Amino acid sequence: MFTLPRIALLTLVLAASVVAVSLGESPGQAAYPGTNGDFVFDSDRLGDEQLFRIPATGGQATQLTFEERNYSAVWSPNGTRIAFVRETGSVTDIWVMNANGSGPVNLTQDARRDSFPTWSADGSTIAYGSREETGEFQIWTIAANGSGSPALLINAPGEDTTPAFSPDGSRIAYAHNDGANDDFEIYVADADGTDPMPVTDNDYFDLSPNWAPDGTRLVYDCTPTGVTNLCLAEADGSGEEQLTDDAMSNSSASWSPDGTLIAFESYRDQAENGGIYTIRPDGTDIQAVSENAEYEPDWQPLPGNPTGNPTASPTASPSPTASPSTSDLRQGDVNCDGEIDEADTTLLLGFVAGIINGEQAPPCLDLGDPVDEFGWGDLNCDDQVDAIDAMWVLLVRAGLDTPEPDDSECVALGVTI
């Protein structure tokens, strides 16, 4: 029996051989191109597993969920929404919520055990692994807005799970067991599930593929020594190599949107509580981000320079004022694009002028508890969306007002900095 060292385990029953295999709930995903935002991760530091987000540089984590068990969170391609698994008793469903934890919606609501969500490149569809009544996993899809019914995507002989759409949306990677052996291999197929091709072919478990943002390589969980570590391979199956080789588990890899780093869950420094670490794709420069029972990190893509083409601006003049930090962006980012800027002010003033209404608020947004028609944009929580709220955004943008721990507790996209 192969077991990842996680408290929460999901049992896969292989159809062709009566072998129970436990693997951690590690979703596959693509690193969508952009600049590097926050990590979303799950943690049982407070009891049941809940979801948190933390700056990629480390620091204070913000709790996003507070009920049931929640895990396997993955960012949408534009970094404004999060798909995740919520477990209620014996039922596991795929949910989505806003980046601040607001507006959670149950997408699947079926009798199967649904897990391992991944977003399509355009953000319209979520694929996931679903355990049938027979005990086998197959891959399904559902619209990310909750419309329609789940559709079976991959139903090959054996089992298929941990799907991951490619960054360009043309392909999907996943773990496949053909039923003849008690292991899983990484496969890549067209996005509609046709023309599957093996990426790996060995006698151990390969799971949870994660695409590089340029779509050329995959990082995934592998067990060549019986301990879970990270491996890399080209998407065509060539160039397979082991990225980590530790006595303690390394798993749940997530490529950074700029393509320079890979984040992962590791027990390298602690036998009981995992933490978030980063490593370069060449296997060097392992750094701890946080070591406080953090699992399954996924890296938020923010708008910015396309991945793999870093640009320098040696002649650019420095900004006269400091830009808001990642934490600051959680207050006043009305359109959820990772920036506090004139676009946020325009939305607020448009509401005040009657040009737009509350129903036309950005779909990614839910600022705090609804207050009549002022369910969004009321940054100072005075039950009004007005010029004061717009001015507050401009002050932060100009660096004249930086949120402190006790500032605007009632606001903040559902969080307090």
N, C-alpha and C positions, 0 to 999 in steps of 0.2 A: 504494500500500500504506500502510495506517495502522498505526503501531506505537507502543505505549506504551513509555516508556523504562524497562523492567524487564529485568533480567538473565534471569529465567525467563519465557518466553513460551509461550503455548498457541496452536497454529494451528487456526483454524476454516476448513474448506473449504466455501465457499458452493456450494450445489447448482446453482442456476440459472445461475450464471456462474462460470467457472473462475478465481476470484479468491481468493488466499490472504490471509487477514486475521489479523494477530497482535494479541492483546489480553492484557493482564496478568491473572493469576489473581485477580480481584477478586470475591468472592462478594456476592450481594445478601443483605439481612437486614432484619429489623425491629428498631427500638429498643424493647424491651419496657419498659413503665412501671416506675419504681422510682427509687432513688437511684443516683448514679453510682459505680461500682466501678472496677476496674482495666481497662487495655487488654490484650487479647491481640493479638499481632502476629507476623509472621514476619520473620526477618532472616538475611542471609548473612554477617554480621560475622565468624563463626568458620569460614566455608567454605560447606558446603551449607546451604540454608535450613532453619532450625529455628524452633520456636515459643517465644515468651517472653511473660511478663506484666510489666506495669510500672504503678505507681500513676498515676492520671490526672493527678496533679500533677507527674509526672516523678520522677526518682530512679533507684535501682538496679533493673535488670531481672532477673527470675528465669527461667532456662531451664527449659522444660517437656519438650522432646523432644530426643533425642540420637542418633537413627539415621535413615537414609534421608533423603529430602527431605520437609519438611512445610510446608504453607502454607494460605492461605484458611481461617483459623480463625474460628469464630463461637460466641458464648456461647449457652447454652440460656436460655430465658425466665426461669428462676429463678436464673441465674448460677452454677450448681453444676457444669455440664458444658460441654465444648467439642467441637464437631464440626470436622473439618478434613480436608484432603486429604493423603494420604501417597503419595509417588511412589517406586516400587521398580523401577528399570530403566525399561522402557517402560509399566509398569502404574501407573495412578493409581486409588486407591480412597477411599471415604469412611470415615473412622474417627471414633470418639468416645472421649473420655477424661474423667477427673475434672478439676476445676479446678486441681488441683495437678500434673497431668501423669501421674498414676497410672492404672492400669487401662485402657490403650488397647485398643480392640476394633475389628476390621475389620468393617464392616457390609456392604459390597457384594461384594467378591471375585468380580468378573466380568471378562469379556474387554473390556468397554467402558472408555473413558477417562472416569472419573467425577470431577466437580469442582463447585465453587460450591455448597457445602451451605448450607441454611437450615433453621431449626427451625420447626415449627408452634407455634401459641400455647400449646398445652397440653403441649408438650415430648414428645409421643408419636411424632411423625413427622418425618423429615428429607426435604426435597425437594432435588434436585440436578440439575445439567446433566450429561448423559452423551453422549459422542460415539459414534455408531454406527459399524459397519464401513463404512458408506457415506461416512463423514466428516462426517455431519450431527450437530448437537447437538439432543437432545430432553430433556424434563424428566421425571424419574422420582421416585418416593418409596419410602421404606423405613422400617420401624419403627425407632425410635431405640434400642430394646433389642436389635436384631439378629434378632428373630423374623420369620418369614415370608420372602417373596421380594420383590425390587423390583417395583414396579408402574408402568407408564407413565401419566403424568398428562397431559402435553400433547404432542400429536403432530400439530401443524398443518402444512400445506404450508410448506416452508422450514426454518428452524431456530429453536429456542427455547432460551434458556440464562439464567444468572444469576438464578434464582428468588428470591423473597422473600415469605414469608407475612406478611400484615398482623398488627398487634398483637392484634386481636380474633379472628383466625383465620378470618375470613369470606372473605378475598380473597387473591390471590397476584399479585404484580407480577413481571415478567420482561422480558428483551430478546428481541425477535422480528425475524427477517428473513424476508420473504415469498418470497424467491427471485427476485423481479423486479428488485431493486436490491441494490447491494453495501453496504448499511448496515443497522444495527439500530435499532429503535424500542422505546420502553418501552410495554408493554401491562399491563393489569390485568384479571384474570378472577376468577370465583368460585373458591373454594378447591379445588373439584373439577375445575378446568380449563375449565369451561363459560363461555359468555357473555363471550368476550374483547373488550376495548375498547381502542383505542389511546389512550395518554396523550400521546405525541409523534408528530409527522409532519413530518419534515424530510429534508434530503439529506445528513445526516452521522450519525455513530455516537452512539447513546445506549445506555449499558450499566449494569449493576450497580446497580439501584434499591435504595434503603434507606428504609424507612418512618419517618416521624416517630412518636413514641410515642403520639400521639393519633390516628393513622391517617388524618390529613387530607392530608398532603403526602408527596412523595417527593423525595429528593435522589439524583442519579445522575451518572455520568460522561457528559460530552458533548464534542463536538469541533467547535464551530462555526467555529473558526479553524484547524483542523488540529492544534491542541495540545489534549491532554486537560485539561479543566477540570471544574468542578462546576456543575450546573444544578439548579434547583428547579421543581417544578410541583405543583399540586393533583392529588389522585388522580383527579379527573375530567378532567384534561387542561388545565384553565384555569390562568391565572396563571403561565405558564412564564417563567422568568427565569434569567439566568446569575449564579451566585453568585461565582465567581472568574474572573479574566481575566488570566492570567499567561503569560509566554513559556515558562516551565518547567511541567512536568506537575503537576496536582493531581488525585487520583483516590481511589477506594476509601473513600468517605465512610461515616461511622457516626454516627448521631444519638445524643446522650447520652440516657440513660433519663429524665432530668428535663426534657428538651426544650429546654434553654437553649443548647446548643452542638452543633456538628457537628465530629467529628474526621475527619482525612483524611491520606492519604499525599501528601507534596509534595517536589518537588525545587527549590523556590523559592530556597533559599539554597545548594544544592549540586547541581552538575550530575550527579554520579555516584551519590552515596549519598542515598537518600530519608530523610525523617524524619516524625515524627508532629506534626501541627499541629491547632489547634482554631480555629473561626471561629463567630461568631454567625449565626443564620439570616438576619439582615438584611445579612450580608456585612461586618460590622465586627469589630474586635478580634481580628485573627489573632495567635495566640500559638504559639510553638514549645514542644512538650512534651519532645521528645527528638530529637536529630539524629545518629543513629549507625546508619544503614542499617536503618531500621525500615519495614516495609511492611504494608499491609492492616490497619490497626487496627480492632478491634471492641470496643465499650464494654460492660463487664459490668453487667447490671442487678442491683441488690441490693434486698432488701425495704425499703420505705419509702413515703413519701407518693406518691400517684398523680401521674403526670406531668401537667403543665399546670396544676396547682393548688397552687403553692407556698404553704405556710402559715408565718406568723411566729408566734412565741411570746414576745411582749414581756414577759409577766409570769412566764415560766418562770424558775426559780432555776437558777443554774449548777451543774453537777455538782461535788462536792467533790474529785473526782479526775479526772485526764485520761482520756478514752476511749482505748482501744487504737487505734493507727493502722492503715491498711489492711494494712501489712506485718505488724504484730502479729497481725492476725486470721488469718494463715496458720498460726499455731501455736495449737492448742487449739480451733479451730472444728470441733468433732466432727461436727455435723450440717450443716456447709457452708452455713449460712444467712447468712454474712457478719457474724456476731456471736459474740463469746465471752461466753456468759452461762450462766444457771442450767440451761438446756436441755442444754448440753454436759455440765455436771456431772451432771445427772440420768441421762444416757445412760451415763456411766462408772460411776456408783454402781449403776445398775440391772444392769450387767454383773457387778459385784463381788458383788451380792446374789443373783445367779442368776436375776433376773427376766427378763432378756433374754440372748441368747447371741451369739456372734460372727457367726452367720449372719443375725442380725437387725440387724446394723450398718447405718447409713444407706447406701443404695446409691451415694451420691455419694462415699463415703469409702474410702480405702485408705491407712492411715497407715503409710508405710514398707514394709519387707519383712515379709511374714507370719512370725510366730514362733509355730509351733504354732497353738493356738486364739487366741493373742493377736495376731491380724493387724491389729487396729485398737484405738485407745484407749491404747496403751502409750506415753504421751507422754515418759517418761524412759528408754525403751528398756531396761528391766531385765527384760524377758520376762514382765512381769506387768501386768495392768490392775487397779489397786487405788486406794485412797483417796488415795495420793500423787499419782496422775495427776489425780484430781478436784480436789485441793487446788491443784495447779499452775494449773488453769484458773481457779479462784476468785481466786488471787493476781494473775493477769494482769487479770482482770475488775476487781479492786479497785484496780489501778494500783500494786500493791506489788512486782510483778516484771515487768519489760519485757524481752523477748528481746533479747539482744545478738548480734552476728555469730557468736560461737562458742557460744552457748547451744543446747543440745538439738540438736546437729548430726545426731543419729541420727533425729530426729523429723520433724516439721514438714510433714506432708502431702507428704513427698517433696522438700521444699526447705529450704534454709538461709537465714535472713534475713540 
